[in-house]
């Protein structure tokens, strides 16, 4: 006989006894997330040169057919998936055709498109959590996901890791809803198009299918066949597109894995920096997420496992009694496998953590939901009313469970009569029985204390996240604003006769914070209606590596020499050939100029504050407190400036 094993409607509640809790409407959730994702598209800064030169520049090349390339020597280092970029070039090309030469608008709309895709995943996960766990956990998940500074940045980032993060939201939602086929589809998409490191997430589905193999439960054979076909088609499509751009035999998936696991040496300092970045992005939620699965299990065991059952190694015997809680265990196992693989990487960057951000928000929400419940239960166990009979109530599974925890340690029941109740959920009353108390929503001092603790922790999370976002924009927001000033400067000219043709913009020390060629106008028009193209070049600077160079048509590896080396330094621009220069104002060195000392040759047009990392306190760089940090000189600023050649 086939055994059909279905989970309860909610994690802590019975199938026919849902607890009524307020749940935000779909419109309210979408409006909240949309407003935050729009803010991220407008104000989130680009923190990584890889995002600029590996992805935004490549997308610009696909959209406008000219851009600057990231160094990749030898060709086996190629890690840029052109299938991933091709998917993003569809909205990018549409926006480019709609808005003409307004490339900054195209850049912002592409980020917003990524943010809307993330919004859809967040809402799907939120809805699944509210249905399958409880509404309270869903609300906390929404808060952590919406207000996290890490999500503010990651939700609009053009990297495969963001794509995998979006797939993780859908994966969690489908997995909680027991839609194994759909969850496998998103897992395949995450691996084939996004980050190949998310392969470890599929181990959960594999282990589940092996565990339930003898019970005729789990992943169906036809689901495996359809997902395998989908994986094969996706792999062939990505291989075909990469063959067009890289040539036969090159795979971005293989190059990314090769680079991440073998390129360079992992150091404790790099690991510490990665952990600090993770904690900075999630602050209090990062600590809650560590204990979230365990606290959720404790709540589940107290409310769903009979009290007299045999407990071995903190697990009930038989183990199938916590079948419903396996969902949380499996998602926690995903994170364990992910961090195990992350520890093996030779390179550790902030973006590598993006795919587990949905798991962090979920586990932190589980912890916040569990703390008041556990405190309320401890008070009830210490109450003198533990021997009172159970009153049937449709609000909580304990009310219909024949072995309630009230039956342990008998004491004298309360004898004074109780006031009559008009609650429609209560079926019986008795003068010898106290008012039925729902342990999940018990109104008592301990539970109130737990709620206060959770509110304080969540409040600190929101405040610290705001300070993190504020600090990031205050410190590095000028790297984008300076290019907007370049547009205004070019449009203010009456005549371009004294400039080169095309007008040349050069980058000095600001090359690492170059947002992308979307911020460089393709052409400018003077007051007389004469248009002239604009190009961007790099100055020779103190950098021992390989600086970026222009893409070639359909062959971004075309600038490589036959011996696998790149001759790019010789193509850096000479200062005398530049019409404009954008540079970070710092004292001059052998190769780095200080344009503040050359007023006869270069006129400063625009100057904006910019964080001086070397002279700023490391902690205050992550959490800048308005007025406090600057008053006590915890953070120091220099300027990033736009200079025009004096003719």
RAZIWO-V801741 format. One record per run of one state. SS is the DSSP state (H for helix, E for strand, - for the rest). FROM is the first residue (numbers start at 1). LEN is the number of residues. Records with the same first field share a line. If there is no record, write none. Layout:
SS = FROM-LEN  FROM-LEN
This chain:
- = 1-25  44-5  65-3  70-5  78-4  100-3  133-2  148-1  155-5  177-3  193-3  212-9  247-5  263-5  305-5  313-2  318-1  345-5  382-11  394-3  400-5  408-18  427-18  477-1  492-11  508-1  514-3  520-3  526-5  540-9  551-9  561-5  567-2  572-1  574-1  578-2  585-10  598-4  612-1  616-2  623-5  632-5  646-2
H = 26-18  49-16  75-3  82-18  103-30  135-13  149-6  160-17  180-13  196-16  221-26  252-11  268-37  319-26  350-32  397-3  405-3  445-32  478-14  509-5  517-3  569-3  575-3  595-3  613-3  618-5  628-4
E = 68-2  310-3  315-3  393-1  426-1  503-5  523-3  531-9  549-2  560-1  566-1  573-1  580-5  602-10  637-9
